[in-house]
Amino acid sequence: MRRKSLWIVLALALIVALVVGVIHRARRVRVTTDVAKLEADLREHLPAGSSRAEVASFLDQRGIPHSYVDESKGAPEYSRTEMAMIRGATQSWLIRGDIQILFKFDDSGRLIRYTVQQIFTGP
């Protein structure tokens, strides 16, 4: 009887350890793209004055989806802006973090500035 109780206790301990391990693994944040490294990469490869074609090539080479807005009457601040999004840059069991990059161009199609921000979504 004592031996059977020992096996039951060991089995329960194993089950508890497995459940705790699964919960711990699910709650960890998984980072696929680091914002600081991305910003350093942008500074190195896309200085102010870069052309729209250079920006598009940079994004295409890295497999980052992007879209250009020439004129936006409803939101003029987005006119002449290349918008890029890296989806799932960080992920945990509850939230997902995407990285949004906005490249602003002047009238001649030269890069004025860019902004990088992480956007979190969840339930």
N, CA, C and O atoms as a printed pandas DataFrame, in Angstrom:
     atom_number atom_name residue_name chain_id  residue_number  x_coord  y_coord  z_coord
0              1         N          MET        A               1    0.825   -1.194    0.000
1              2        CA          MET        A               1    0.000    0.000    0.000
2              3         C          MET        A               1    0.868    1.257    0.000
3              4         O          MET        A               1    0.578    2.238   -0.685
4              5         N          ARG        A               2    1.936    1.196    0.785
5              6        CA          ARG        A               2    2.830    2.334    0.883
6              7         C          ARG        A               2    3.526    2.602   -0.461
7              8         O          ARG        A               2    3.736    3.752   -0.847
8              9         N          ARG        A               3    3.872    1.530   -1.154
9             10        CA          ARG        A               3    4.531    1.646   -2.457
10            11         C          ARG        A               3    3.576    2.292   -3.475
11            12         O          ARG        A               3    3.999    3.115   -4.288
12            13         N          LYS        A               4    2.306    1.922   -3.427
13            14        CA          LYS        A               4    1.309    2.489   -4.333
14            15         C          LYS        A               4    1.139    3.986   -4.075
15            16         O          LYS        A               4    1.018    4.764   -5.021
16            17         N          SER        A               5    1.129    4.388   -2.834
17            18        CA          SER        A               5    1.016    5.802   -2.473
18            19         C          SER        A               5    2.218    6.593   -2.982
19            20         O          SER        A               5    2.068    7.729   -3.432
20            21         N          LEU        A               6    3.392    6.006   -2.913
21            22        CA          LEU        A               6    4.594    6.653   -3.392
22            23         C          LEU        A               6    4.497    6.898   -4.902
23            24         O          LEU        A               6    4.870    7.971   -5.377
24            25         N          TRP        A               7    3.999    5.912   -5.659
25            26        CA          TRP        A               7    3.842    6.053   -7.107
26            27         C          TRP        A               7    2.815    7.138   -7.446
27            28         O          TRP        A               7    2.998    7.895   -8.399
28            29         N          ILE        A               8    1.771    7.207   -6.689
29            30        CA          ILE        A               8    0.741    8.232   -6.914
30            31         C          ILE        A               8    1.317    9.625   -6.670
31            32         O          ILE        A               8    1.083   10.546   -7.453
32            33         N          VAL        A               9    2.066    9.774   -5.587
33            34        CA          VAL        A               9    2.684   11.064   -5.268
34            35         C          VAL        A               9    3.682   11.451   -6.361
35            36         O          VAL        A               9    3.713   12.607   -6.784
36            37         N          LEU        A              10    4.490   10.506   -6.818
37            38        CA          LEU        A              10    5.459   10.786   -7.887
38            39         C          LEU        A              10    4.749   11.171   -9.189
39            40         O          LEU        A              10    5.184   12.091   -9.881
40            41         N          ALA        A              11    3.674   10.484   -9.519
41            42        CA          ALA        A              11    2.921   10.792  -10.729
42            43         C          ALA        A              11    2.304   12.191  -10.640
43            44         O          ALA        A              11    2.343   12.950  -11.607
44            45         N          LEU        A              12    1.746   12.524   -9.497
45            46        CA          LEU        A              12    1.175   13.866   -9.311
46            47         C          LEU        A              12    2.252   14.943   -9.391
47            48         O          LEU        A              12    2.025   16.000   -9.980
48            49         N          ALA        A              13    3.416   14.690   -8.809
49            50        CA          ALA        A              13    4.518   15.654   -8.862
50            51         C          ALA        A              13    4.971   15.870  -10.308
51            52         O          ALA        A              13    5.260   16.995  -10.715
52            53         N          LEU        A              14    5.028   14.782  -11.075
53            54        CA          LEU        A              14    5.413   14.884  -12.476
54            55         C          LEU        A              14    4.389   15.695  -13.266
55            56         O          LEU        A              14    4.768   16.538  -14.079
56            57         N          ILE        A              15    3.122   15.458  -13.042
57            58        CA          ILE        A              15    2.061   16.198  -13.719
58            59         C          ILE        A              15    2.124   17.681  -13.368
59            60         O          ILE        A              15    2.002   18.527  -14.254
60            61         N          VAL        A              16    2.311   18.005  -12.110
61            62        CA          VAL        A              16    2.415   19.402  -11.678
62            63         C          VAL        A              16    3.626   20.067  -12.333
63            64         O          VAL        A              16    3.529   21.201  -12.803
64            65         N          ALA        A              17    4.764   19.373  -12.368
65            66        CA          ALA        A              17    5.972   19.925  -12.992
66            67         C          ALA        A              17    5.740   20.188  -14.479
67            68         O          ALA        A              17    6.172   21.218  -14.995
68            69         N          LEU        A              18    5.070   19.279  -15.169
69            70        CA          LEU        A              18    4.776   19.472  -16.582
70            71         C          LEU        A              18    3.849   20.667  -16.801
71            72         O          LEU        A              18    4.084   21.471  -17.704
72            73         N          VAL        A              19    2.818   20.790  -16.000
73            74        CA          VAL        A              19    1.878   21.911  -16.130
74            75         C          VAL        A              19    2.593   23.237  -15.872
75            76         O          VAL        A              19    2.398   24.196  -16.620
76            77         N          VAL        A              20    3.408   23.304  -14.839
77            78        CA          VAL        A              20    4.155   24.526  -14.534
78            79         C          VAL        A              20    5.103   24.861  -15.691
79            80         O          VAL        A              20    5.227   26.026  -16.069
80            81         N          GLY        A              21    5.759   23.866  -16.244
81            82        CA          GLY        A              21    6.657   24.089  -17.381
82            83         C          GLY        A              21    5.927   24.627  -18.596
83            84         O          GLY        A              21    6.412   25.548  -19.253
84            85         N          VAL        A              22    4.766   24.063  -18.904
85            86        CA          VAL        A              22    3.978   24.520  -20.053
86            87         C          VAL        A              22    3.511   25.955  -19.838
87            88         O          VAL        A              22    3.590   26.768  -20.759
88            89         N          ILE        A              23    3.033   26.279  -18.663
89            90        CA          ILE        A              23    2.578   27.640  -18.366
90            91         C          ILE        A              23    3.738   28.625  -18.456
91            92         O          ILE        A              23    3.590   29.708  -19.022
92            93         N          HIS        A              24    4.883   28.256  -17.906
93            94        CA          HIS        A              24    6.049   29.140  -17.946
94            95         C          HIS        A              24    6.483   29.391  -19.386
95            96         O          HIS        A              24    6.793   30.524  -19.755
96            97         N          ARG        A              25    6.504   28.356  -20.184
97            98        CA          ARG        A              25    6.917   28.497  -21.594
98            99         C          ARG        A              25    5.923   29.366  -22.371
99           100         O          ARG        A              25    6.331   30.180  -23.200
100          101         N          ALA        A              26    4.642   29.202  -22.113
101          102        CA          ALA        A              26    3.615   29.974  -22.823
102          103         C          ALA        A              26    3.653   31.447  -22.436
103          104         O          ALA        A              26    3.293   32.296  -23.250
104          105         N          ARG        A              27    4.070   31.770  -21.238
105          106        CA          ARG        A              27    4.061   33.157  -20.771
106          107         C          ARG        A              27    5.309   33.921  -21.177
107          108         O          ARG        A              27    5.331   35.149  -21.087
108          109         N          ARG        A              28    6.348   33.224  -21.622
109          110        CA          ARG        A              28    7.566   33.902  -22.053
110          111         C          ARG        A              28    7.305   34.727  -23.298
111          112         O          ARG        A              28    6.514   34.342  -24.159
112          113         N          VAL        A              29    7.971   35.857  -23.383
113          114        CA          VAL        A              29    7.857   36.706  -24.559
114          115         C          VAL        A              29    8.877   36.228  -25.592
115          116         O          VAL        A              29   10.055   36.045  -25.284
116          117         N          ARG        A              30    8.401   36.032  -26.822
117          118        CA          ARG        A              30    9.277   35.612  -27.917
118          119         C          ARG        A              30    9.545   36.845  -28.771
119          120         O          ARG        A              30    8.614   37.474  -29.274
120          121         N          VAL        A              31   10.816   37.186  -28.932
121          122        CA          VAL        A              31   11.206   38.357  -29.711
122          123         C          VAL        A              31   11.815   37.882  -31.024
123          124         O          VAL        A              31   12.797   37.141  -31.029
124          125         N          THR        A              32   11.220   38.319  -32.150
125          126        CA          THR        A              32   11.754   37.941  -33.458
126          127         C          THR        A              32   12.484   39.099  -34.117
127          128         O          THR        A              32   13.376   38.880  -34.937
128          129         N          THR        A              33   12.118   40.329  -33.770
129          130        CA          THR        A              33   12.773   41.514  -34.328
130          131         C          THR        A              33   13.002   42.507  -33.209
131          132         O          THR        A              33   12.074   42.850  -32.475
132          133         N          ASP        A              34   14.231   42.969  -33.076
133          134        CA          ASP        A              34   14.603   43.904  -32.029
134          135         C          ASP        A              34   14.516   45.334  -32.578
135          136         O          ASP        A              34   15.129   45.638  -33.601
136          137         N          VAL        A              35   13.766   46.204  -31.914
137          138        CA          VAL        A              35   13.552   47.586  -32.366
138          139         C          VAL        A              35   14.881   48.336  -32.441
139          140         O          VAL        A              35   15.122   49.049  -33.416
140          141         N          ALA        A              36   15.740   48.194  -31.445
141          142        CA          ALA        A              36   17.018   48.916  -31.437
142          143         C          ALA        A              36   17.894   48.497  -32.622
143          144         O          ALA        A              36   18.525   49.344  -33.253
144          145         N          LYS        A              37   17.936   47.203  -32.926
145          146        CA          LYS        A              37   18.730   46.732  -34.062
146          147         C          LYS        A              37   18.141   47.234  -35.378
147          148         O          LYS        A              37   18.875   47.595  -36.297
148          149         N          LEU        A              38   16.821   47.253  -35.459
149          150        CA          LEU        A              38   16.161   47.763  -36.662
150          151         C          LEU        A              38   16.497   49.237  -36.871
151          152         O          LEU        A              38   16.816   49.647  -37.987
152          153         N          GLU        A              39   16.429   50.034  -35.808
153          154        CA          GLU        A              39   16.747   51.455  -35.923
154          155         C          GLU        A              39   18.207   51.666  -36.328
155          156         O          GLU        A              39   18.501   52.559  -37.122
156          157         N          ALA        A              40   19.117   50.862  -35.798
157          158        CA          ALA        A              40   20.532   50.959  -36.180
158          159         C          ALA        A              40   20.709   50.604  -37.661
159          160         O          ALA        A              40   21.484   51.245  -38.370
160          161         N          ASP        A              41   19.992   49.591  -38.114
161          162        CA          ASP        A              41   20.035   49.178  -39.523
162          163         C          ASP        A              41   19.511   50.298  -40.424
163          164         O          ASP        A              41   20.082   50.566  -41.481
164          165         N          LEU        A              42   18.435   50.944  -40.009
165          166        CA          LEU        A              42   17.877   52.061  -40.776
166          167         C          LEU        A              42   18.858   53.232  -40.832
167          168         O          LEU        A              42   19.068   53.814  -41.897
168          169         N          ARG        A              43   19.460   53.582  -39.692
169          170        CA          ARG        A              43   20.432   54.684  -39.655
170          171         C          ARG        A              43   21.611   54.408  -40.586
171          172         O          ARG        A              43   22.100   55.305  -41.273
172          173         N          GLU        A              44   22.059   53.153  -40.596
173          174        CA          GLU        A              44   23.221   52.795  -41.405
174          175         C          GLU        A              44   22.922   52.803  -42.904
175          176         O          GLU        A              44   23.753   53.239  -43.701
176          177         N          HIS        A              45   21.731   52.318  -43.290
177          178        CA          HIS        A              45   21.446   52.116  -44.710
178          179         C          HIS        A              45   20.550   53.171  -45.362
179          180         O          HIS        A              45   20.534   53.295  -46.587
180          181         N          LEU        A              46   19.807   53.930  -44.557
181          182        CA          LEU        A              46   18.868   54.899  -45.139
182          183         C          LEU        A              46   19.014   56.278  -44.494
183          184         O          LEU        A              46   18.169   56.679  -43.693
184          185         N          PRO        A              47   20.072   56.999  -44.837
185          186        CA          PRO        A              47   20.217   58.351  -44.288
186          187         C          PRO        A              47   19.198   59.301  -44.924
187          188         O          PRO        A              47   18.601   58.990  -45.955
188          189         N          ALA        A              48   19.014   60.445  -44.302
189          190        CA          ALA        A              48   18.140   61.475  -44.883
190          191         C          ALA        A              48   18.641   61.786  -46.288
191          192         O          ALA        A              48   19.844   61.879  -46.531
192          193         N          GLY        A              49   17.693   61.943  -47.207
193          194        CA          GLY        A              49   18.042   62.202  -48.600
194          195         C          GLY        A              49   18.002   60.958  -49.466
195          196         O          GLY        A              49   18.133   61.058  -50.686
196          197         N          SER        A              50   17.823   59.780  -48.866
197          198        CA          SER        A              50   17.697   58.543  -49.649
198          199         C          SER        A              50   16.448   58.632  -50.518
199          200         O          SER        A              50   15.473   59.286  -50.148
200          201         N          SER        A              51   16.481   57.978  -51.667
201          202        CA          SER        A              51   15.334   58.011  -52.580
202          203         C          SER        A              51   14.260   57.009  -52.145
203          204         O          SER        A              51   14.519   56.106  -51.349
204          205         N          ARG        A              52   13.068   57.187  -52.677
205          206        CA          ARG        A              52   11.984   56.229  -52.425
206          207         C          ARG        A              52   12.370   54.844  -52.908
207          208         O          ARG        A              52   12.044   53.848  -52.262
208          209         N          ALA        A              53   13.065   54.771  -54.046
209          210        CA          ALA        A              53   13.488   53.475  -54.589
210          211         C          ALA        A              53   14.457   52.778  -53.642
211          212         O          ALA        A              53   14.401   51.558  -53.488
212          213         N          GLU        A              54   15.341   53.536  -53.009
213          214        CA          GLU        A              54   16.287   52.943  -52.048
214          215         C          GLU        A              54   15.548   52.409  -50.827
215          216         O          GLU        A              54   15.869   51.335  -50.320
216          217         N          VAL        A              55   14.564   53.159  -50.360
217          218        CA          VAL        A              55   13.766   52.714  -49.211
218          219         C          VAL        A              55   13.000   51.440  -49.564
219          220         O          VAL        A              55   13.002   50.479  -48.795
220          221         N          ALA        A              56   12.351   51.433  -50.721
221          222        CA          ALA        A              56   11.590   50.253  -51.156
222          223         C          ALA        A              56   12.510   49.041  -51.310
223          224         O          ALA        A              56   12.142   47.932  -50.922
224          225         N          SER        A              57   13.690   49.244  -51.866
225          226        CA          SER        A              57   14.652   48.155  -52.039
226          227         C          SER        A              57   15.095   47.603  -50.684
227          228         O          SER        A              57   15.177   46.388  -50.504
228          229         N          PHE        A              58   15.380   48.491  -49.736
229          230        CA          PHE        A              58   15.762   48.097  -48.376
230          231         C          PHE        A              58   14.687   47.204  -47.763
231          232         O          PHE        A              58   14.989   46.148  -47.206
232          233         N          LEU        A              59   13.432   47.635  -47.868
233          234        CA          LEU        A              59   12.321   46.879  -47.284
234          235         C          LEU        A              59   12.111   45.555  -48.008
235          236         O          LEU        A              59   11.871   44.531  -47.367
236          237         N          ASP        A              60   12.197   45.562  -49.332
237          238        CA          ASP        A              60   12.023   44.332  -50.117
238          239         C          ASP        A              60   13.107   43.299  -49.787
239          240         O          ASP        A              60   12.813   42.111  -49.652
240          241         N          GLN        A              61   14.351   43.749  -49.659
241          242        CA          GLN        A              61   15.450   42.837  -49.346
242          243         C          GLN        A              61   15.248   42.140  -48.006
243          244         O          GLN        A              61   15.705   41.013  -47.810
244          245         N          ARG        A              62   14.570   42.804  -47.097
245          246        CA          ARG        A              62   14.351   42.241  -45.766
246          247         C          ARG        A              62   12.977   41.574  -45.628
247          248         O          ARG        A              62   12.618   41.089  -44.555
248          249         N          GLY        A              63   12.228   41.556  -46.710
249          250        CA          GLY        A              63   10.914   40.908  -46.695
250          251         C          GLY        A              63    9.887   41.631  -45.845
251          252         O          GLY        A              63    8.983   41.008  -45.289
252          253         N          ILE        A              64   10.025   42.946  -45.742
253          254        CA          ILE        A              64    9.093   43.743  -44.936
254          255         C          ILE        A              64    8.020   44.312  -45.859
255          256         O          ILE        A              64    8.339   45.076  -46.770
256          257         N          PRO        A              65    6.749   43.954  -45.640
257          258        CA          PRO        A              65    5.676   44.497  -46.481
258          259         C          PRO        A              65    5.549   46.012  -46.297
259          260         O          PRO        A              65    5.693   46.529  -45.189
260          261         N          HIS        A              66    5.277   46.708  -47.395
261          262        CA          HIS        A              66    5.183   48.164  -47.333
262          263         C          HIS        A              66    4.247   48.677  -48.416
263          264         O          HIS        A              66    3.932   47.981  -49.381
264          265         N          SER        A              67    3.813   49.921  -48.224
265          266        CA          SER        A              67    2.891   50.547  -49.161
266          267         C          SER        A              67    3.131   52.049  -49.135
267          268         O          SER        A              67    3.376   52.628  -48.076
268          269         N          TYR        A              68    3.059   52.682  -50.315
269          270        CA          TYR        A              68    3.285   54.122  -50.427
270          271         C          TYR        A              68    1.957   54.860  -50.568
271          272         O          TYR        A              68    1.079   54.450  -51.329
272          273         N          VAL        A              69    1.828   55.951  -49.823
273          274        CA          VAL        A              69    0.663   56.829  -49.926
274          275         C          VAL        A              69    1.145   58.147  -50.494
275          276         O          VAL        A              69    1.880   58.881  -49.834
276          277         N          ASP        A              70    0.728   58.458  -51.736
277          278        CA          ASP        A              70    1.165   59.689  -52.391
278          279         C          ASP        A              70    0.425   60.897  -51.817
279          280         O          ASP        A              70    1.043   61.879  -51.407
280          281         N          GLU        A              71   -0.908   60.811  -51.793
281          282        CA          GLU        A              71   -1.706   61.916  -51.280
282          283         C          GLU        A              71   -2.835   61.362  -50.428
283          284         O          GLU        A              71   -3.556   60.454  -50.842
284          285         N          SER        A              72   -2.978   61.920  -49.234
285          286        CA          SER        A              72   -4.039   61.500  -48.331
286          287         C          SER        A              72   -4.821   62.740  -47.918
287          288         O          SER        A              72   -4.371   63.520  -47.078
288          289         N          LYS        A              73   -5.998   62.915  -48.515
289          290        CA          LYS        A              73   -6.811   64.099  -48.213
290          291         C          LYS        A              73   -7.419   64.018  -46.819
291          292         O          LYS        A              73   -7.574   65.034  -46.140
292          293         N          GLY        A              74   -7.762   62.811  -46.400
293          294        CA          GLY        A              74   -8.359   62.643  -45.077
294          295         C          GLY        A              74   -7.361   62.776  -43.944
295          296         O          GLY        A              74   -7.725   63.176  -42.838
296          297         N          ALA        A              75   -6.112   62.446  -44.205
297          298        CA          ALA        A              75   -5.051   62.548  -43.199
298          299         C          ALA        A              75   -3.791   63.050  -43.905
299          300         O          ALA        A              75   -2.906   62.261  -44.236
300          301         N          PRO        A              76   -3.711   64.367  -44.136
301          302        CA          PRO        A              76   -2.601   64.914  -44.916
302          303         C          PRO        A              76   -1.213   64.635  -44.338
303          304         O          PRO        A              76   -0.223   64.662  -45.068
304          305         N          GLU        A              77   -1.135   64.369  -43.045
305          306        CA          GLU        A              77    0.167   64.064  -42.437
306          307         C          GLU        A              77    0.769   62.764  -42.977
307          308         O          GLU        A              77    1.964   62.516  -42.813
308          309         N          TYR        A              78   -0.068   61.928  -43.629
309          310        CA          TYR        A              78    0.419   60.677  -44.216
310          311         C          TYR        A              78    0.701   60.791  -45.716
311          312         O          TYR        A              78    1.070   59.799  -46.345
312          313         N          SER        A              79    0.535   61.973  -46.294
313          314        CA          SER        A              79    0.878   62.161  -47.705
314          315         C          SER        A              79    2.380   61.984  -47.889
315          316         O          SER        A              79    3.168   62.350  -47.017
316          317         N          ARG        A              80    2.771   61.415  -49.039
317          318        CA          ARG        A              80    4.170   61.130  -49.369
318          319         C          ARG        A              80    4.850   60.326  -48.265
319          320         O          ARG        A              80    5.934   60.674  -47.797
320          321         N          THR        A              81    4.183   59.234  -47.858
321          322        CA          THR        A              81    4.682   58.384  -46.781
322          323         C          THR        A              81    4.698   56.925  -47.215
323          324         O          THR        A              81    3.709   56.408  -47.735
324          325         N          GLU        A              82    5.821   56.275  -46.998
325          326        CA          GLU        A              82    5.940   54.825  -47.187
326          327         C          GLU        A              82    5.682   54.202  -45.817
327          328         O          GLU        A              82    6.358   54.519  -44.838
328          329         N          MET        A              83    4.692   53.308  -45.767
329          330        CA          MET        A              83    4.324   52.663  -44.509
330          331         C          MET        A              83    4.756   51.210  -44.566
331          332         O          MET        A              83    4.479   50.507  -45.538
332          333         N          ALA        A              84    5.437   50.763  -43.515
333          334        CA          ALA        A              84    5.900   49.380  -43.447
334          335         C          ALA        A              84    5.490   48.792  -42.095
335          336         O          ALA        A              84    5.391   49.502  -41.095
336          337         N          MET        A              85    5.255   47.483  -42.091
337          338        CA          MET        A              85    4.827   46.826  -40.859
338          339         C          MET        A              85    5.526   45.477  -40.727
339          340         O          MET        A              85    5.502   44.654  -41.642
340          341         N          ILE        A              86    6.144   45.271  -39.575
341          342        CA          ILE        A              86    6.727   43.970  -39.244
342          343         C          ILE        A              86    5.786   43.343  -38.222
343          344         O          ILE        A              86    5.730   43.772  -37.070
344          345         N          ARG        A              87    5.063   42.345  -38.646
345          346        CA          ARG        A              87    4.071   41.712  -37.772
346          347         C          ARG        A              87    4.723   40.640  -36.901
347          348         O          ARG        A              87    5.628   39.925  -37.331
348          349         N          GLY        A              88    4.235   40.552  -35.665
349          350        CA          GLY        A              88    4.719   39.513  -34.752
350          351         C          GLY        A              88    6.162   39.689  -34.326
351          352         O          GLY        A              88    6.879   38.704  -34.147
352          353         N          ALA        A              89    6.605   40.940  -34.160
353          354        CA          ALA        A              89    7.984   41.191  -33.733
354          355         C          ALA        A              89    8.228   40.662  -32.325
355          356         O          ALA        A              89    9.312   40.166  -32.019
356          357         N          THR        A              90    7.217   40.771  -31.475
357          358        CA          THR        A              90    7.250   40.153  -30.152
358          359         C          THR        A              90    5.915   39.461  -29.935
359          360         O          THR        A              90    4.878   39.889  -30.441
360          361         N          GLN        A              91    5.970   38.391  -29.175
361          362        CA          GLN        A              91    4.734   37.657  -28.947
362          363         C          GLN        A              91    4.795   36.938  -27.602
363          364         O          GLN        A              91    5.803   36.321  -27.257
364          365         N          SER        A              92    3.720   37.027  -26.866
365          366        CA          SER        A              92    3.573   36.267  -25.625
366          367         C          SER        A              92    2.207   35.609  -25.665
367          368         O          SER        A              92    1.500   35.704  -26.668
368          369         N          TRP        A              93    1.842   34.961  -24.613
369          370        CA          TRP        A              93    0.580   34.224  -24.606
370          371         C          TRP        A              93   -0.622   35.157  -24.650
371          372         O          TRP        A              93   -1.724   34.719  -24.982
372          373         N          LEU        A              94   -0.432   36.452  -24.319
373          374        CA          LEU        A              94   -1.561   37.361  -24.239
374          375         C          LEU        A              94   -1.538   38.474  -25.289
375          376         O          LEU        A              94   -2.593   38.891  -25.767
376          377         N          ILE        A              95   -0.354   38.955  -25.651
377          378        CA          ILE        A              95   -0.282   40.080  -26.581
378          379         C          ILE        A              95    0.698   39.809  -27.723
379          380         O          ILE        A              95    1.579   38.955  -27.628
380          381         N          ARG        A              96    0.513   40.568  -28.805
381          382        CA          ARG        A              96    1.427   40.517  -29.939
382          383         C          ARG        A              96    1.923   41.942  -30.190
383          384         O          ARG        A              96    1.147   42.895  -30.134
384          385         N          GLY        A              97    3.197   42.074  -30.460
385          386        CA          GLY        A              97    3.771   43.377  -30.767
386          387         C          GLY        A              97    4.217   43.432  -32.216
387          388         O          GLY        A              97    5.002   42.595  -32.663
388          389         N          ASP        A              98    3.714   44.423  -32.956
389          390        CA          ASP        A              98    4.135   44.665  -34.324
390          391         C          ASP        A              98    5.004   45.925  -34.325
391          392         O          ASP        A              98    4.922   46.746  -33.412
392          393         N          ILE        A              99    5.835   46.069  -35.359
393          394        CA          ILE        A              99    6.641   47.281  -35.497
394          395         C          ILE        A              99    6.175   48.025  -36.739
395          396         O          ILE        A              99    6.141   47.470  -37.837
396          397         N          GLN        A             100    5.815   49.288  -36.547
397          398        CA          GLN        A             100    5.383   50.147  -37.647
398          399         C          GLN        A             100    6.518   51.120  -37.972
399          400         O          GLN        A             100    7.087   51.750  -37.080
400          401         N          ILE        A             101    6.837   51.232  -39.264
401          402        CA          ILE        A             101    7.858   52.180  -39.718
402          403         C          ILE        A             101    7.190   53.111  -40.735
403          404         O          ILE        A             101    6.585   52.653  -41.705
404          405         N          LEU        A             102    7.308   54.409  -40.503
405          406        CA          LEU        A             102    6.771   55.413  -41.430
406          407         C          LEU        A             102    7.939   56.225  -41.983
407          408         O          LEU        A             102    8.698   56.834  -41.230
408          409         N          PHE        A             103    8.072   56.224  -43.309
409          410        CA          PHE        A             103    9.109   56.989  -43.995
410          411         C          PHE        A             103    8.440   58.192  -44.656
411          412         O          PHE        A             103    7.553   58.025  -45.492
412          413         N          LYS        A             104    8.852   59.384  -44.293
413          414        CA          LYS        A             104    8.269   60.616  -44.838
414          415         C          LYS        A             104    9.203   61.191  -45.897
415          416         O          LYS        A             104   10.403   61.336  -45.664
416          417         N          PHE        A             105    8.635   61.525  -47.088
417          418        CA          PHE        A             105    9.417   62.035  -48.215
418          419         C          PHE        A             105    9.029   63.470  -48.549
419          420         O          PHE        A             105    7.918   63.913  -48.259
420          421         N          ASP        A             106    9.961   64.181  -49.159
421          422        CA          ASP        A             106    9.674   65.545  -49.623
422          423         C          ASP        A             106    9.050   65.492  -51.017
423          424         O          ASP        A             106    8.774   64.411  -51.537
424          425         N          ASP        A             107    8.828   66.665  -51.620
425          426        CA          ASP        A             107    8.189   66.755  -52.942
426          427         C          ASP        A             107    8.982   66.060  -54.042
427          428         O          ASP        A             107    8.410   65.616  -55.038
428          429         N          SER        A             108   10.290   65.965  -53.866
429          430        CA          SER        A             108   11.124   65.341  -54.901
430          431         C          SER        A             108   11.379   63.851  -54.632
431          432         O          SER        A             108   12.180   63.230  -55.330
432          433         N          GLY        A             109   10.710   63.279  -53.638
433          434        CA          GLY        A             109   10.841   61.848  -53.362
434          435         C          GLY        A             109   12.078   61.477  -52.566
435          436         O          GLY        A             109   12.547   60.342  -52.644
436          437         N          ARG        A             110   12.611   62.418  -51.802
437          438        CA          ARG        A             110   13.780   62.165  -50.956
438          439         C          ARG        A             110   13.340   62.024  -49.499
439          440         O          ARG        A             110   12.449   62.733  -49.031
440          441         N          LEU        A             111   13.981   61.096  -48.796
441          442        CA          LEU        A             111   13.632   60.803  -47.406
442          443         C          LEU        A             111   13.947   61.986  -46.499
443          444         O          LEU        A             111   15.070   62.490  -46.470
444          445         N          ILE        A             112   12.928   62.416  -45.762
445          446        CA          ILE        A             112   13.091   63.501  -44.789
446          447         C          ILE        A             112   13.397   62.903  -43.424
447          448         O          ILE        A             112   14.344   63.300  -42.746
448          449         N          ARG        A             113   12.564   61.931  -43.038
449          450        CA          ARG        A             113   12.702   61.304  -41.713
450          451         C          ARG        A             113   11.930   59.997  -41.710
451          452         O          ARG        A             113   11.164   59.708  -42.629
452          453         N          TYR        A             114   12.141   59.222  -40.675
453          454        CA          TYR        A             114   11.351   58.012  -40.472
454          455         C          TYR        A             114   11.066   57.879  -38.984
455          456         O          TYR        A             114   11.806   58.398  -38.149
456          457         N          THR        A             115   10.000   57.187  -38.668
457          458        CA          THR        A             115    9.666   56.891  -37.273
458          459         C          THR        A             115    9.450   55.399  -37.137
459          460         O          THR        A             115    8.920   54.747  -38.036
460          461         N          VAL        A             116    9.867   54.873  -36.007
461          462        CA          VAL        A             116    9.701   53.450  -35.699
462          463         C          VAL        A             116    8.978   53.373  -34.369
463          464         O          VAL        A             116    9.382   53.997  -33.388
464          465         N          GLN        A             117    7.898   52.597  -34.350
465          466        CA          GLN        A             117    7.202   52.408  -33.074
466          467         C          GLN        A             117    6.643   51.002  -32.985
467          468         O          GLN        A             117    6.263   50.393  -33.986
468          469         N          GLN        A             118    6.602   50.503  -31.755
469          470        CA          GLN        A             118    6.031   49.184  -31.533
470          471         C          GLN        A             118    4.567   49.355  -31.144
471          472         O          GLN        A             118    4.220   50.201  -30.319
472          473         N          ILE        A             119    3.722   48.537  -31.756
473          474        CA          ILE        A             119    2.289   48.586  -31.515
474          475         C          ILE        A             119    1.882   47.248  -30.922
475          476         O          ILE        A             119    2.158   46.197  -31.501
476          477         N          PHE        A             120    1.231   47.285  -29.776
477          478        CA          PHE        A             120    0.826   46.054  -29.091
478          479         C          PHE        A             120   -0.668   45.814  -29.287
479          480         O          PHE        A             120   -1.470   46.742  -29.183
480          481         N          THR        A             121   -1.034   44.583  -29.566
481          482        CA          THR        A             121   -2.433   44.207  -29.694
482          483         C          THR        A             121   -2.691   42.967  -28.841
483          484         O          THR        A             121   -1.785   42.175  -28.585
484          485         N          GLY        A             122   -3.889   42.820  -28.425
485          486        CA          GLY        A             122   -4.239   41.680  -27.580
486          487         C          GLY        A             122   -5.739   41.607  -27.410
487          488         O          GLY        A             122   -6.494   42.326  -28.063
488          489         N          PRO        A             123   -6.151   40.732  -26.529
489          490        CA          PRO        A             123   -7.599   40.555  -26.336
490          491         C          PRO        A             123   -8.287   41.752  -25.729
491          492         O          PRO        A             123   -9.499   41.726  -25.517
